[in-house]
Amino acid sequence: MRAILCKELGPANTLVIDDILSPEPGKGQVKVRVKAAGLNFPDTLIIEGKYQIKPELPFSPGGEMAGEVLAVGDGVQRFKPGQRVMGLTGYGAFAEEILVPENQLIPVPDGMNDHTAAAFSMVYGTSYHALKQRANIQPRETLLVLGASGGVGLAAVELGKAMGATVIAAASSAEKLEVAKEAGADDLINYADEDLKDALKQRYPKGVDVIYDPVGDRFTEAAIRNMAWNGRLLIVGFAAGDIPKIPANLALLKGCSIIGVFWGAFTQKEPQTNIQNIMELMQLFNQGKINPRISQVFPFEEYEQALAALTSRTAKGKVVLDIAGA
């Protein structure tokens, strides 16, 4: 079988396509024919050794996929060959076949195609966990979403609206903000054209209740300076590159909380709660309240261009790698 391999740490142009042995499932494992893989920002970090997970070389990147069950190992009860599945892999999804632990897979619902399934789990799982468990967001609260046109950002916009919040989308271009508006954002801030801190202060003098921040850099402090009393800053990631150093006195003065969001660890430490979240997300999908916006689909051989769409921050929604003509 073919796989995109990281044989040495570095940027996407150091990856190669190679033939490797087809894996056989062990106890509790499911062998999946990968149809499509969803790309996420950690995929750009893991190949450079900059992510929390550091696989042994060589490895195939790709933390999210959809496909069809080929075989199951001993003890697997929830899945059988021929069944359509989606789920998280940590890494390894940029390959024609993969072994996945049974508890990391969920059935693909009727009406969801493979590209959508490959783009669903991580962005909605992350954003729902952030807004529900970490922020405990309430109807009529204000939610500021930074990087609102990216995969997790758009998911946060949709979920914020579904949960009854007033959603403020912030992004770096009018084109990106239009995408966020289509996803349901109530207000738009272009932080390339106007100062984020000043715009928030003018429009929301009482501050915002929840800040969803997958961007980092200078935007984090500008946002928290406009936090409402008892507000919550959700630290989701650092897509802008620099990890911000937040003055600790801001948390004191605002009476606010700075909360980390590590969905991958949450799925392992609180699996039953995560399963409940996924069930609720599927209900929202079936009700038409959420649906991943797929920005671009790249063929298997164009993995470098697919990853570049993330690192250049040009993607407006999810990027998907088509592995097997999904």
C-alpha positions in Angstrom: 0.0 0.0 0.0 1.0 3.6 -0.5 1.7 6.1 2.3 3.0 9.6 2.6 6.0 9.3 4.9 8.0 11.6 7.2 11.4 10.0 7.1 13.2 13.1 8.5 11.7 16.0 10.4 11.1 19.1 8.3 8.6 21.0 6.2 6.1 19.4 3.8 8.6 19.2 0.9 10.7 16.6 2.9 7.8 14.1 2.9 7.8 11.3 0.3 5.3 8.8 -1.1 6.4 5.2 -0.5 5.1 1.6 -0.6 4.9 -0.1 2.8 3.5 -3.3 4.0 -0.3 -3.6 4.6 -0.9 -3.7 8.4 -2.8 -6.5 10.2 -5.1 -5.6 13.1 -4.2 -6.7 16.6 -6.4 -7.0 19.6 -8.9 -4.1 19.8 -7.8 -2.7 16.4 -9.7 -2.0 13.3 -8.1 -2.0 9.8 -9.5 0.8 7.7 -9.2 1.6 4.0 -8.8 5.3 4.1 -10.9 7.2 1.6 -10.2 10.8 2.7 -8.1 12.5 5.4 -8.9 15.9 7.0 -6.0 18.2 7.5 -5.4 20.1 10.7 -2.8 22.6 11.9 -1.1 19.9 14.1 -0.3 18.0 10.9 2.1 20.9 9.9 3.7 20.8 13.3 4.2 17.0 13.8 6.3 16.6 10.7 8.7 19.2 12.1 8.9 17.8 15.6 7.0 20.8 17.0 3.9 19.0 18.3 3.2 17.4 21.7 3.1 14.0 19.9 6.5 12.9 18.5 6.2 9.6 16.6 9.2 7.5 15.9 10.5 7.9 12.4 9.4 7.0 9.8 5.7 7.8 10.2 2.8 9.0 8.1 1.1 12.2 9.3 -2.6 12.7 9.3 -4.7 12.8 12.5 -8.2 12.5 11.1 -9.8 10.3 8.4 -12.9 8.6 7.0 -13.0 5.2 5.2 -14.2 1.6 5.2 -13.5 -1.2 7.6 -11.4 -3.9 6.0 -10.8 -6.2 9.0 -11.1 -6.2 12.7 -8.9 -7.7 15.5 -9.8 -9.8 18.4 -12.2 -8.3 20.8 -13.7 -5.7 18.4 -17.5 -5.7 18.7 -18.7 -2.4 17.4 -17.5 -2.6 13.8 -17.4 -5.1 11.0 -15.9 -5.3 7.5 -17.6 -3.0 4.9 -18.8 -0.5 7.5 -18.1 3.2 6.9 -16.2 4.8 9.8 -14.6 8.1 10.7 -12.3 9.1 13.5 -9.1 10.3 15.0 -5.7 8.7 14.5 -3.2 11.1 16.0 -1.1 10.4 12.9 -1.0 7.8 10.1 -4.0 8.8 8.1 -2.1 10.0 5.0 -2.0 6.4 3.8 -4.2 4.0 1.9 -4.7 1.8 5.0 -4.4 2.3 8.7 -5.0 0.6 12.1 -7.2 2.5 14.5 -8.2 1.5 18.1 -11.9 0.6 18.2 -12.7 3.4 20.7 -11.3 6.1 18.3 -13.8 5.3 15.6 -17.4 6.2 15.1 -19.9 5.1 12.4 -20.4 7.6 9.5 -24.1 8.5 9.5 -26.3 8.2 6.5 -26.2 11.3 4.4 -22.6 12.2 5.3 -20.1 11.7 2.5 -16.5 10.7 3.0 -15.0 14.2 2.5 -17.4 15.6 5.1 -16.8 12.8 7.5 -13.0 13.3 7.2 -13.5 17.0 8.0 -15.8 16.6 11.0 -14.4 15.0 14.1 -11.5 17.3 15.1 -12.9 20.8 14.4 -16.3 20.1 15.9 -15.0 17.9 18.7 -12.5 20.6 19.7 -14.9 23.5 19.5 -17.8 21.8 21.2 -15.6 20.6 24.1 -14.2 24.1 24.4 -17.5 25.9 24.5 -19.5 23.3 26.5 -17.1 21.8 29.1 -14.4 24.4 29.3 -16.3 27.7 28.9 -19.8 26.5 29.9 -21.2 29.1 27.4 -24.7 30.2 28.0 -27.4 31.6 25.7 -27.2 35.3 25.1 -23.5 35.5 26.1 -21.1 37.1 23.6 -18.5 34.8 21.9 -15.5 36.3 20.1 -13.9 33.8 17.7 -10.4 34.7 16.5 -9.3 33.1 13.2 -13.0 32.7 12.4 -12.5 31.4 8.9 -10.3 28.4 9.8 -11.5 24.9 10.4 -11.9 25.2 14.2 -12.9 28.8 14.0 -15.8 28.2 11.6 -16.9 25.3 13.8 -16.9 27.6 16.8 -19.0 30.1 15.0 -21.6 27.5 14.0 -21.7 25.9 17.5 -21.8 29.2 19.2 -24.9 30.2 17.3 -26.4 26.7 17.9 -25.8 27.2 21.6 -27.5 30.6 21.7 -24.6 33.0 21.8 -24.0 36.2 20.0 -21.0 35.5 17.8 -18.3 38.0 16.9 -16.1 36.7 14.1 -12.6 38.2 13.7 -10.3 37.4 10.8 -7.7 39.0 8.5 -9.7 39.7 5.3 -13.2 40.6 4.1 -13.3 37.4 2.1 -12.6 35.3 5.2 -15.2 37.2 7.2 -17.8 36.6 4.5 -17.3 32.9 5.1 -17.8 33.4 8.8 -20.9 35.4 8.1 -22.3 32.6 6.0 -21.7 30.3 9.0 -23.9 32.5 11.2 -21.6 35.2 12.7 -23.6 38.2 14.0 -20.7 40.7 13.9 -17.5 40.9 11.9 -14.1 42.4 12.7 -11.3 42.6 10.2 -8.2 42.8 12.3 -6.0 43.5 9.3 -7.8 46.8 8.7 -8.7 47.9 12.2 -7.1 47.5 15.6 -8.8 44.6 17.4 -8.6 46.1 20.9 -10.1 49.4 19.7 -12.8 47.8 17.7 -13.9 45.6 20.6 -13.8 48.5 23.0 -16.0 50.6 20.8 -18.5 48.0 20.0 -18.6 46.1 23.3 -17.9 48.5 26.1 -18.9 45.9 28.7 -16.6 43.4 27.2 -17.1 39.9 25.7 -17.9 36.8 27.7 -16.0 34.1 25.9 -12.9 34.4 23.7 -12.1 31.4 21.4 -8.5 31.7 20.5 -6.8 29.3 18.0 -4.5 32.1 16.8 -2.3 33.5 19.5 0.4 36.1 18.9 -0.6 39.7 19.6 -4.3 39.0 19.2 -4.6 37.2 22.5 -3.7 40.2 24.7 -5.8 42.6 22.6 -8.8 40.3 23.0 -8.4 39.7 26.8 -8.1 43.4 27.4 -11.8 43.5 26.3 -13.0 40.7 28.4 -16.2 41.0 30.5 -16.2 40.3 34.2 -16.2 36.5 34.8 -15.2 36.0 31.2 -13.3 33.0 29.8 -10.4 33.0 27.5 -10.1 29.6 25.7 -6.5 28.9 24.6 -7.0 26.5 21.6 -3.8 27.0 19.6 -1.2 29.3 18.1 -1.8 29.4 14.3 -0.1 32.8 14.0 3.2 31.2 15.2 4.1 33.1 18.4 2.9 31.9 21.8 1.6 35.0 23.6 2.9 36.1 27.0 -0.3 37.3 28.8 0.2 39.8 31.6 -1.1 38.0 34.7 -2.6 41.1 36.1 -5.3 41.1 33.3 -6.8 38.0 34.7 -6.9 39.7 38.2 -8.4 43.0 36.9 -11.0 41.3 34.7 -11.9 38.6 37.2 -11.6 36.2 34.2 -10.4 32.7 33.6 -7.7 31.6 31.2 -8.6 28.0 30.1 -6.6 25.5 28.1 -8.3 23.4 25.5 -6.6 20.1 24.7 -9.3 18.0 23.0 -7.0 15.1 22.2 -6.1 14.6 25.9 -9.8 15.0 26.8 -10.9 12.2 24.5 -8.5 9.9 26.3 -9.1 11.0 29.9 -12.9 11.4 29.6 -13.9 9.0 26.9 -17.6 8.7 27.9 -18.1 12.5 28.0 -16.5 12.7 24.6 -18.8 10.0 23.2 -21.8 12.0 24.5 -20.4 15.1 22.8 -20.1 13.2 19.5 -23.7 12.0 19.8 -24.9 15.5 20.4 -22.8 16.8 17.5 -24.4 14.2 15.2 -27.8 15.4 16.3 -26.8 19.0 15.3 -25.6 17.7 12.0 -28.8 15.9 11.3 -30.7 19.0 12.2 -28.7 21.0 9.7 -27.3 23.3 12.3 -23.6 22.4 11.6 -21.9 21.2 8.4 -18.1 21.4 7.7 -17.2 23.9 5.0 -14.6 22.2 2.9 -12.3 24.9 1.4 -10.2 22.6 -0.9 -9.8 19.0 -1.8 -6.4 17.8 -3.0 -5.5 14.5 -4.6 -3.2 12.1 -2.7 -0.1 13.2 -4.7 -0.6 16.9 -3.9 -0.1 16.6 -0.2 2.5 19.3 -0.2 0.1 21.9 -1.7 -2.6 20.7 0.8 -0.3 21.3 3.8 0.7 24.7 2.3 -2.9 25.8 2.4 -2.7 25.5 6.2 0.7 27.0 6.7 -0.1 30.0 4.5 -3.4 30.5 6.3 -5.2 30.8 3.0 -7.7 28.0 3.7 -11.3 29.2 4.5 -12.6 26.1 6.2 -11.3 22.6 6.1 -8.7 21.1 3.7 -9.2 17.5 2.7 -6.7 15.0 1.1 -8.5 12.6 -1.2 -6.8 9.2 -0.6 -8.9 6.8 -2.6 -11.2 8.7 -4.9 -13.7 9.4 -2.1 
